[in-house]
Amino acid sequence: MLDIEAKIGIIEKENNELLKKVSSLSDEITSGKRAKQQVQPQTDKEKNIDTSYQGIYKHFVEIMRSLQVAAVSVVGSCCANGWKAF
């Protein structure tokens, strides 16, 4: 019985660590999305940077989906980053 409880404790700790990492990443993506809405690329260099950002963002979303993490609507301040693991 102690062996099972120890394994459960390890799994819970790993899940909490993963949730913290995902939460910190989602905060960065949210900041990037806000910045993207405010910036309109005009030069070719700016357009190339914008295209690169979009590729990185799409890859990040694919990774989050593979981890079964999805954006959710937030009411109140419980989960201010807007991400929840299922």
Buried (B, 14 or more C-beta within 10 A) or exposed (E): EEEEEEEEEEEEEEEEEEBEEBBEBBBEBBEBEEEBEEEEBEEEEEEEEBEEBEEEBEEBBEEBEEEEBEBEEEEEEEBEBBBBEE
